[in-house]
Amino acid sequence: MPQTFDPRQHMLAQSFEIFHYCDSNLDNVELHHHDFFEIYLFLNGNVDYSIESRIYHLLPGDMLLISPLELHQPRITQESTPYERIVLWINKTFLLQFSSPQTSLTSCFDSNNPQHTNLLRFTPSQREVVKGLMLQLINETGNKSYGGDLVSVSILMQLLVEINRVAQTTPPRHEENDKAAVLVQNVLEYINEHYHEELSLDSIANKFFISKYHLSHEFNRLVGTSVYRYIVQKRLVIAKQMLADGIPPTNAYQHCGFKDYANFFRAFKTTYRINPKRFFELSQGELNPWQREL
């Protein structure tokens, strides 16, 4: 039975959380990122999905693998077909403890691998195995009977092994064949490489020898947000990671392209609902900042 959609984008559990959603009238989700691994199994609907500089048109049965800090967003076409998916969130530390010297369960998320892909397009038999394991995981999660916690973890391990096996042999990408997609992807890659420099719509348009109005229109259409907003989001992603790694806010913001601390403070608090100094302080403790604030 599908669950009621929960719009939160942070984990409450220290291990994993899994959701089965089916919505008929869901507004577009804003561009965002997570501090954990996300596995997304698309079951039904009409959705384009952007992950950093890559744009995918999803087919039922497609799976997306989203690494921590990757900016991503579903673009949902409103129609009579319900939007159905299974979403699995996995804490980084929790998953790493189950890897062995021979088997890295995080390998499928490694963007440094030349064969890395965010999108897995399964064969029918592979799809049935993966979907079956995810449904079993839903049924066992929260099971209070004897051994329920161990069974759910064992299913999760089976699922990750299967996903990694498929990821090692799958074609690298299945991108949307939109004529403007190449341009937008090049712009996204440029922003991702130069986020720490002074960037503006005008300067980027000049860099790519195109009209800023054309760039703005196509960027909004394909990415779902403005060039300016994407730049701010990318800078915040990097800054938040630096804070979590122990770099003080007064140093972090200078490395991420913010002109002054006041702008950084305001953008960080608006996006994450916690100020950067408080996030930095809580990040040095045992619990993640979201759990301490709740």
Residue pairs with C-beta under 8 A, 6 or more apart in sequence:
1 20
2 20
2 21
2 22
2 84
3 19
3 20
3 21
5 21
5 23
5 26
6 19
7 29
9 32
9 34
10 34
10 35
10 288
10 290
11 17
11 34
11 35
11 36
11 89
11 91
11 288
11 290
12 290
12 291
12 294
13 91
14 91
14 93
14 94
15 90
15 91
15 94
15 153
16 88
16 89
16 90
16 91
16 94
16 141
16 156
17 88
17 89
17 141
18 86
18 87
18 88
18 89
18 134
18 137
18 138
18 141
19 86
19 87
19 88
20 85
20 86
20 135
20 138
21 83
21 84
21 85
21 86
21 87
22 43
22 44
22 82
22 83
22 84
23 82
23 83
23 84
24 80
24 82
24 83
25 78
26 76
26 83
27 76
28 73
28 74
28 75
28 76
28 224
29 73
29 74
29 76
30 73
30 224
30 225
31 50
31 71
31 72
31 73
31 223
31 224
31 225
31 229
31 230
31 233
32 71
32 72
32 73
32 233
33 68
33 69
33 70
33 71
33 72
33 233
33 237
34 66
34 68
34 69
34 89
35 68
35 69
35 92
35 240
35 244
35 288
36 68
36 89
36 90
36 91
36 92
37 65
37 66
37 67
37 68
37 89
37 90
37 91
37 92
37 95
37 106
37 109
38 64
38 65
38 66
38 87
38 88
38 89
38 90
39 63
39 64
39 65
39 66
39 87
39 88
39 90
39 159
39 163
40 49
40 63
40 64
40 65
40 66
40 85
40 86
40 87
40 88
41 61
41 62
41 63
41 85
41 86
41 87
41 88
41 130
41 131
41 134
42 49
42 58
42 59
42 60
42 61
42 62
42 63
42 64
42 85
43 60
43 61
43 84
43 85
43 86
43 131
44 60
44 81
44 82
44 83
44 84
44 85
45 76
45 77
45 81
45 82
45 83
45 84
45 85
46 76
46 77
46 79
46 81
46 83
47 57
47 58
47 74
47 75
47 76
47 77
47 83
48 55
48 56
48 57
48 58
48 74
48 75
48 77
48 176
49 55
49 56
49 58
49 64
49 72
49 73
49 74
49 75
50 56
50 72
50 73
50 75
50 222
50 223
50 224
51 64
51 66
51 70
51 71
51 72
51 118
52 70
52 71
52 72
52 188
52 192
53 184
53 185
53 186
53 188
53 189
53 192
54 118
54 173
54 175
54 185
55 175
55 176
55 178
55 181
55 184
55 185
55 222
55 223
56 62
56 64
56 118
56 119
56 174
56 175
56 176
57 176
58 64
59 121
61 121
61 122
61 127
61 131
62 119
62 120
62 121
62 122
62 174
63 119
63 120
63 122
63 130
63 163
64 72
64 118
64 119
64 120
65 108
65 109
65 117
65 118
65 119
65 120
65 163
65 167
66 72
66 109
66 118
67 109
67 110
67 111
68 92
69 237
69 238
69 241
70 111
70 118
71 230
71 233
71 234
71 237
73 223
73 224
73 225
75 224
76 83
86 131
86 134
86 135
86 138
88 134
88 137
88 159
90 156
92 106
95 105
95 106
95 160
96 105
96 106
98 105
98 157
98 160
99 105
99 106
103 161
103 164
104 110
104 164
105 157
105 160
105 161
105 164
107 113
107 164
107 167
107 168
108 160
108 163
108 164
108 167
110 116
115 168
115 172
116 172
117 167
117 170
117 171
117 172
117 173
117 174
118 173
119 173
119 174
120 163
120 166
120 167
120 170
121 170
121 171
121 174
122 130
122 166
126 162
126 166
129 162
130 159
130 162
130 163
130 166
133 155
133 158
133 159
133 162
134 159
136 155
137 152
137 155
137 156
137 159
140 148
140 151
140 152
140 155
141 152
142 148
143 149
143 151
143 152
175 181
175 185
176 222
178 222
180 218
180 221
180 222
181 222
183 208
183 210
183 215
183 218
184 218
184 219
184 222
184 223
186 208
187 204
187 208
187 215
187 219
187 227
188 223
188 230
190 204
190 207
190 208
191 199
191 204
191 227
191 230
191 231
191 234
192 234
195 231
195 234
195 235
195 238
195 256
195 257
196 235
196 238
196 255
196 256
196 257
197 257
198 257
199 231
199 257
200 228
201 212
201 215
201 216
201 227
201 228
202 212
204 215
204 227
205 211
205 212
205 214
205 215
208 215
215 227
216 226
216 227
219 225
219 226
219 227
219 230
220 226
223 230
225 233
231 257
232 267
233 271
235 256
235 257
235 258
235 267
236 256
236 267
236 268
236 271
236 272
238 255
238 256
239 249
239 252
239 253
239 255
239 256
239 258
239 264
239 268
239 276
240 268
240 272
240 279
242 251
242 252
242 255
242 256
243 249
243 252
243 276
243 279
243 280
243 283
244 279
244 283
246 283
246 284
247 255
248 280
249 261
249 264
249 265
249 276
249 277
249 280
250 261
252 276
253 261
253 264
253 276
256 264
258 264
258 267
264 276
265 275
265 276
268 274
268 275
268 276
268 279
269 275
269 276
272 279
274 282
274 289
274 293
278 289
279 289
282 288
282 289
282 292
282 293
283 289
285 292
